Amino acid sequence: MKRAVCLISGGMDSLVSATIAKREGYEIYCLTVDYKQKAKKEIESAKKVAKFLKAKEHLILNIDLSWTKSALTRREIKIPKKAKGIPPTYVPARNTILLSLAVAYAETIDAENIFIGINSIDYSGYPDCRDVFVKKFQELVDVSTKKTVEGKKIKIEAPLLYLSKAEIVKKGVELGVDFSITWSCYRNTKKPCGKCDSCRLREIAFKKAKIPDPLIE
Amino acid sequence: MKRAVCLISGGMDSLVSATIAKREGYEIYCLTVDYKQKAKKEIESAKKVAKFLKAKEHLILNIDLSWTKSALTRREIKIPKKAKGIPPTYVPARNTILLSLAVAYAETIDAENIFIGINSIDYSGYPDCRDVFVKKFQELVDVSTKKTVEGKKIKIEAPLLYLSKAEIVKKGVELGVDFSITWSCYRNTKKPCGKCDSCRLREIAFKKAKIPDPLIE
């Protein structure tokens, strides 16, 4: 059975992305990084997602990134209600760090595919969510691992890259995904704050898809 | 004062590489990753190196990579005396992980340069020590961070890339480097084992440079 490493954040995109892998017949190996983000609930959601996917394994790595300059990691940097350009919630090199760990995992378990839920359409302005990032990371992987240099492949799969957030919701529903187990809010409040960029993007997505958000209802 | 992030492993190459940065007038920010390698002594050496460099800061990150398939991390995989091709001491995606963390650090402290002591001449056969790796990582950085996308630079500096190991020794002596504080052996023995690939490469380097190794004498 072919194996896939699926990066799982606890949010809706990585759940849909990994569900696509599951439906394509991969054995699922989930990877989550607890980087001391403010929204600790993400980790609990990631565990539920791994369970939902019937993952063969769920590797949760503790990597303290609280020293990085980001509104998601530092108490003194506030999570803004609305931000222009690259917002303060950007975490330096986060997707590069996550994918490099996923590559190490893929090499270790001999997986040929890595699924990541990044999306370049309705995204938060993070440079490491764009298609050029995926392209350049793939080129890097092709020359830098034992596996790839010896002729095998490690392919970065970003099946949501060109979907709108509403299309992601629809895709998820179509695949029977349970969005109630996910957490998108940047805050660690009891209920999603509804004000941060991530909450707003999610709200618009469900509205456009004409589907109620089970986390809100 | 311009800042440089210097990846410090505790070995001789990263010490020489960082000393070059120091002599070029950078304020030094050291980054070391304790990834649960067998040779724990590396971390103690890295601390001595940071002190030798009078580093402004030494960030030591604990990232458990004991799950990766490598002779440097797993007890059941033996460190070979001599290996052909890409040896079992290769740690999956190690330099990609290290550099991605260095990029996050550089963005956080607003450093424009990252120094890494990799060397493509007398190296251990690791694919992520070659010049094509540095080239591709640079291309990735150029498109993936807030800093680079907003027009600033993060440049990967690998000043030892095209030097032989003997030339690195000579360069170090020329710069007044104290090699006695470094640790190259893959094992955590009291004295270097003298048998592993890393010990052998070091031995040959000092012999060719006609300089005694202070760690051996």
Interface residues (C-beta under 8 A of the other chain):
Chain A: L59 L61 N62 I63 D64 L65 W67 T68 K69 I86 Y90 V91 P92 A93 R94 N95 T96 I97 S100 L101 V103 A104 Y105 E107 T108 P127 D128 R130 V132 F133 K136 F137 E139 L140 V141 D142 V143 S144 T145 K146 T148 V149 E150
Chain B: L59 L61 N62 I63 D64 L65 W67 T68 K69 I86 Y90 V91 P92 A93 R94 N95 T96 I97 S100 L101 V103 A104 Y105 E107 T108 P127 D128 R130 V132 F133 K136 F137 E139 L140 D142 V143 S144 T145 K146 T148 V149 E150
